[in-house]
Amino acid sequence: MELSDFLTLIHPAIAVIFVFPLIGNVVNLAWAARQRRLQTKAKVKSKIPAVSGAEHKRLGDWLTGSVVGLTLIGVGHPIAEEMKKKQLWIESPFQFVFIILLFVATIASLVFLYKAKEKHWRAIFATLTGMGIVILGCQDGVFRRTNEWYWSHYYYGIAASLLMVFSLAIVPEIYRDKSNKWRIIHTAVNTFALLLFIGQGMTGVRDLLEIPLSWQKPFVFQCDFVNKTCSGQ
């Protein structure tokens, strides 16, 4: 296995080892916090720990950062490979610097989003973070499977990342809103995100099966993918 093959495995390895277990914990705590809230409203003594809500928020914050970070790693590796192949720092230094600065700006915007208190600053930093994710995902080298967008690991991942950023941005509104409107929006957004994460697991495994090792690529890419045949068959 070459270095490039090893780097390809970093994205799925982090997802399996860290992100997906974190998703399970966040979902479990979300359910526990909801059950405790309903029991308290019904004036029933709950056996669910009072810290379930606070732990749900704490791990939810971790989840957003992890998903965005995983997305940046996922698009960063193919972008780096493409820049290396094209020697972008020589052929197009402006584009090279722009891409590097865009990674830095996206990460910085997410950090500021965590720290922002006022609604308008949270909206600004959430928008900047989302724009950075989308623009980076549109760079050369990133495999998007646009012809099958409805079953694309890339589009599922970008959508899930944007939903996580939005969810993080509205957290303070959930606690301020007594009508529960923002809590309902939060629940709906994250339920859809959970479905996308399930799709991510399936499409990610599929894509790993389709990605050949670096030394195999010159031979595999000579195959006829439409008729599913290779030379010599």
N, C-alpha and C positions, 0 to 999 in steps of 0.2 A: 504494500500500500504506500503510495506516494504521499508527500506532505499535503498536496491539494485534496487528495481523497480524505485524509484525516480531518482537514479543516471543514470539509463538507459535512462530516458527522457531528460537528460541534453543535449546530443548530438543533437537529433532532435529539441529540443526547441531553441537552439542557431541557428540552421540552419534556422528555420522558422522566428524567431524574428530579427535576425541580418544579416546572410549571404545572404539569398535569396533577401531581399530588397536591399542589397548592390550590388548584381549582377545586378539587374534591373537598378540601378543608373549608374553603370559602363557601361553597354551596351548603355543606353540612351546617356551618355556623349561621348562614342566612336562614335556613329552615328552623334552627333552634331559636334564633332571635325572634322570628315571626311567631312561632308557637308560644314563646314566653309572653310576647306582647299581647296576643289574643287571650291567653289565660289571665293575664293581669287585667285586661279590659273586662273580662267576664267575672272578675273578683274571685278567681280560683288560685289557690296557693300553688305556685309553679316549682317544680323540682329542677328546672333548667337553670343553670348558673346565671346570675345577673350580668356577668362579664361577657356573655355570648355575643351581645350586640357590639361591644367595644372591640372584641377580638375579630368579629366579622369585618369591621371597618379597618382594623390594623392590617389584617391579612389581605383585605381587598386592595388596600394601597400598595402592598407588596406585589399583588397580582398585576395591577396596572403597569407598574414599572417593569416587571418581569416580561410581560407580554410585549410591551413596546421595545424593550431591550432585545428580546428574542427576534422580533421582526427586523430590527436594525441589523442584527447578526445575519439573519436569513438573506436579506438583500445585499448586505455589505460584502459577503464573500464573493458572490458572482460579479458584483461591480468591481471589486479589487482584481479579480481574475481578468475581467475585460480590460481594465485600465492597464494591467501588466502586458496583456497580449498586444494592445494597440500602442503601448508606451505613451500613454496619454499625457504624461508630464512633459514630453518632448513635442508631440504632435499638436496638442491643444492644452497648453498650460493653464489657460483661463478656466476651461471646463474642469480640469483636474482640481484646481484650487477651490472652485465653486462647490464641487461634490464634497470635498473634505470639510469645507466650512458649513455645508448644509447638514452634515452629520453632527458637527459640534453644536450648531444652532438648534437642531431638533432635540438633542439631549439637554441642552441648557433650558429650552422652553419647557420641557417636562419637569425639570428641577424647579423652575420658577412657578410652575402650575401647582406643585405640592405646597409651596410656601405662600402663594397668593391667598389673600383673605377677601378682598373686595370682588364683587360679582364681575365687574367689567374686566379686571385683570385676569380673572380665571377664564373668562371667555376669550380674551386675547391670546393667552398662552396655550389654551387648549386648541385654538385655531392654528396657531403657529406650529404646534407639535403635529397636528393632523396634516397640515400642508407639507411639512418636512417628510413625514412618512410616505405620503402619496407621491411627491416629486422624486424621492429616492427610489421608490418602487418602479417609477417609469424610466429609469436609466437603462442603458444598454447592458446586456448580460443577464438581466433578471428574467427568469423563465416564468411567463405569466399564463400560458395556456388560454389565451384570450378567446380562441374559437370554442372553448368549452368553459367559459367563465363561471357557469352555474355549478361546475364540478372542479374548480381550480383551487389548489392549495394556496396560491398567491392571493387571489381575491378574497377567499375566506379569511386569510390571515390579516390582510389590510383592513377588512371590515371589522374583524374582532378587535384589532388594535384601536381603531377609531371609536368603537363603542366603549372600550375600556377608558379611553381618554375622556370621552363625554361623561361617563359614569363618575370618574374622579372629579370632574369639574362641578358636578351638581350636588356632591355630597353635602356641603354646608346648607344648601337649599332644602334638603330633606329634613334637617333638624329644625329649620326655621318655619317651615310650612306646616300649619296645623290642619290643613285640609287633606293632607296625605297625597296631594296631586303629584308632587315630585317623588314620593316614595313609590307610587304606582308606576311612574315613568321609569324609575330606577329598576324596579322589578321586571318590567317588560323588556327593557333594553338588555338586562343581564340574562334573562331567559333566552332571548334570541342569541346573545353572545355564547351562551352555553351550547346551543345547537351548532353554532359555527365551530366551537372547539371540538365537539364530537366529529364534525365533518373534517376538521383539521387532522384529527387522529387517523381517519380513514384515508384521506388524500395524501397525507404525509407518508404513510406506509406504501401506498401505491407509487408515489414518486421515487422513493428510495429503491424500489424494485426496477424502475425504469432508468435510473442514473448509472451508467457504466463506470468502471474504474478508469482512471486517466489513460492507462496504457491500452484499454479496450476501445476507447472512443473512436479512433480512426477506422476501426473495423466495423463497429456497431453502426456508425453513422453512414456507412455505405449501404446499409440495408434499405429495402423498400418497405417503409412503415405503413403504407396504404394497403399493399397486398400481403404484408407480413411475411416477406421472404428475404433471404440474404443470398449473396453470391455463393455458388457452389451447391445450392439446394435444388 
